[in-house]
Amino acid sequence: MFDHLKKYLHNIFIPISWSLIILILLSLPGSMLPNESAFKIANLDKIVHVSLFGGFVFLWSLYFCAKNISQKKLLKIFFYIFIIGSVYGTAMEFVQKYFIPSRDFELGDILADIIGASIAYGISNICLLTAE
């Protein structure tokens, strides 16, 4: 399955697009966001953060996995991607706090970003190790 994903998702356009989608969504003013209570899903915001940053780490990992890079170097790259994803999520919370009107700073969102990045980091490592 991982080889099938690599075949279609190895283009740099995909992880860059996902990174820009995150930037756009997290930079929207609060007045442009739908009311969470309308969806009637508890902690929907946290699920979105886990998905956004899990996708970030996984898509960038797939991109690098499609390159001819040794497994040892790929594992190091995956870790750097995880760190970048975690820092990106944390930084965006501070951007929301200080620069985006009607957006809240939540430590829970930072935790959700890191959890999503961690899950994707683990999945990427498992897929790489089982694909070899």
N, C-alpha and C positions, 0 to 999 in steps of 0.2 A: 504494500500500500504506500509506503513512504517513497519508493521509487516512482510510483505513479504520480504522487503529489509533486515531487521534484521536477518531473517532466513538464508539468504545466505551470508551476509557480516559481521557476528559477529566474524569471525576468525581473530585473531591478525595479521596473515600473510598479510592481505589486507592493513590495514593502515600503517604497517611497510614498505611494498613494495612501497606504494605510497610516503611515506616520503623519501625513498631511490631514487626513480625516480626523485623527485624534486631535491635532492642533486646532482644527476648525471647530469641532464639537466642544472642546473644552474652553474655547475662547468666545463662544456665543454668550451674549448677555443673558442673565437669568430670565428676563422677560420673554425671550424667544424660545424657552424650553417648555415642553408640556408639563402639566401638573402631574406629579408622580401618583397622587391619589386616584387619578383618572384610570390608571392601569391596574389598580388594586393588587399590586404585587409588592410584598414587603421587601424593602431594601433593594428595589430595582436599580437604584443608582450604583450600589456596590456591585451588582451583577454586571452592569455596563462597564464599570472600571476594570473588573477582572477580565472581561472579554476584550476590551480595547488593548490592554497591555499584555495579555496573554497572546493575542493576535500579533501584536508588535514583535514580541520575542520569537514566536513561532515562524512568522513570515520571513523575518530577517535571517533566522537560522536556516530555513529552507533555501533561501537565496545562496547563502554561503556553502551549503551542503552540495549544491549542484556544481560547484567549482571543483577542480582537481586539487584538493587540499588534503594533507594527511589527517588521519583521525585525531591524532594528538593535538595538532594545530586547530582543528575544528572545535574540539572540546574547549580549548582556550577562547576561541572566537565566540562560542555560545555563551561562555561565562561573561565576556565583555558585553555582549548584547543584553544579557540579563541585567548587568549593572547599568548600562545606558538606559534600558527600559525603566528600571526602578528610579533612576535619577530624573528621567523625563517626566514620569508620573508625579514625583514629589515636586519638581520645579513647576509643573502646571498648576498644582494646588496653590503654590505661592503666587503665581501669576493671577489666578482667579481671585485670591484674597486681596491683592493690592491693585490690580489693573482692570478687572472685568466687573462692570456694574451688576449688582444683584446676584453675585455668585458667592457661595459660601466656601470657607476653608474648613475641611474636615480631615482629622487624622484618620478616620475610618476609610476615607477615599484613598489616602496614601497607602494604608495597609492593604486595601483591595487591589491597588495597582501592583504592589509588590507581590501579593499572593498570585495574581494573574501571571505576572512575569515569571514567578517561581515555578508554577505549574507547567507553563510552556517550556521553560528551561529544562525541567525534568523530562517532559515528553520528548523534546528534541534530542536529549542525550540518550534516552532509551531507544528511540527510533534509529539514531546513528549507530549505536552499539549492536542492535539487532539486524541492521541492514548490511553490516560488514560480513 
